[in-house]
Amino acid sequence: MWDLLAALVIVFVIWEIFVAPRSFEAAGTHPAPAAIYQRLDGDAFRVADARGRVLFLDFYATWCEPCKLELPLVEAWSRAHPEAAVVPVDVGEVRSIAVTFARRYRLQSVALDPKGSARPLFAVQGFPTIVVIDRNGFIRAKWEGLNPAIGLAMNHALSSFER
């Protein structure tokens, strides 16, 4: 029983690290929606304003336990890679809950999606979900679920799409 579980964990890790990050879409196949979200600081965040940089939209909810594990990893990666734009997007929650959560987890540049418009716009089905948008505004990858090696996937995407 334990051997089978260990083998499944190993297969999952290999998939998440080596296979899933390489399953990028062809350039130009899906332009990113012209979404606009309000940031916690009051400014507006427009997806189109990130053109010229690789953009990682990290969709999460405060009740999501896997998000609580992955968000600090994504934030640490973001601080180490200022050439990329990383925007955590709180989906479906009121501002007061998002503010408390962002402070607790030291999240920067948080955008709010209180009505959950990200779900149909970016095909977000669960949390956490990271959508990668290339420098030209095209969606190139989407990763759903907790990935303990998310930094490796983000490194690969950044090096692939910053050209």
N, C-alpha and C positions, 0 to 999 in steps of 0.2 A: 504494500500500500504506500509506504513512504517513498520507495524507489520510484513508483509511478508519479507521485506528486512532485518529487524532485525533478524528474525528467520533464514533466509538464512546465514547471517553473523555468527550467533551462531553455526549453523551446520558446516559451513566451518572451524571455529576455532576449534571446537571439533574434526573434521576430521584431521586437520593439527597437533594438539597437541597429540591426543590420538590414532588415528587409523593409519595414514600414517607412523609415526616413528616405529610402530610395524610391518610393512609389510616388514620385512627383508627377504632376500632370504636364503635358506639353505646354510650352509657352503660348500664351494668347488664347487659350481655350475658354477661360471663364473670367471675364473682367469682374473686378471686385465691385460690389454695389456702392452707390454713393451715400453710404450711411453717415449720419451725423449724431454724435452722442455728447451729452454734457459731461464735463469732467467734474470731479469733486471740488476742484478749486474754482469752479464757475465758468471757466472757459469752454468753448466748444471744441470738440475733436472731430475732424472730418477725415475720413479714410483717404480721400483724394489729396489732402495736405501732406501725406507721407510719401508721395511720389518722389522718386529719386533715392529712396532708402528701402531696404527690406523691412517689411512690417509684420510683426507677430501680434495677432489679436488673441488674447488669452481669455476666453469666455469661462466664467465661473459663477458659482452661487455660494453664499456664506454657509449654507447648511450642508454643503457637499464635503464629506470627509476626505475623499481623494484630492480635492482642490486644496485643502489645508496642507497636504503633504507636498503637492507639486508647486504651488504658488511661490514658496520661498526659494525653490530651485530656479524657477524662471526669473524671479527678481534678482537673484545673485548673478545669473547669466547676463541679465540686462545691464546690470551695473558694470560688468566686465567687458561689455560690448556696446559702447555708446554709439557706434556707427550704425547700429540697427535700431529700429523703433519698436519698442515692446509696450503694448497697451493692454493692461488687464481690464476686462469689461464685466462689471457686475450685472447679471441678467435677472430681471424679474423682481427686484427688491427695491424697497424705498431707500431714500438717501440716508436717513439716520442709521439704518442697519449697515449700509455700505461704508459709511464713515467710520463707525466703530470697528468693523472688520479690517478696513484698510490700515487704521492706526495700529491695531493689534499685530498685524502681519507685516507692517512697515512697507506697504505697497505704494508705489509711486505712479503718477499719471493715470489713476483709475478713471475710467469712463463709466457712465451709468446708462443702463438700458432697462428702466423700470417697467416698460410695457412688454419686454421680451421680443422686440422686433428682430433680434439677431437670429432667433430660431428659424424663421423662414428665409431671411436674407442670406445667411451664411450656412444654412442647413445644419444648425447645431441641434443635435439630438440628445446629447447628454453632457455631463460635466466631469472633469474639465475638457474643453475642446480648444485647441490652438489652430488658428487659420493663418497660413503664411501667404503674404502678398508680395510679389516681386517689385522691383524698382519701377516697372512700367504700369503697375496697377492691376496685375492679373493674379488671381488665386492660383497658387502653385502646389499647395499641400494642405492637408487637414489631418490633425492627429486627435483622436478621441480617447479619453480615458487616461488614467494615471500611467505615467511613464517615468520610472525612477532615473532613467538615463536621458531625460529630456534635453539636457545641455548638449549631449553629443548630437542629437537630432537637429537642434537649433544651430550648432556649429556647421553641420553639413549643409543645411538649408542656406545659411548666410553665405558660405563660400560658394555655393552653387548659383545663387541668385544675385549677388552683389556686382557681378560683372556687367 
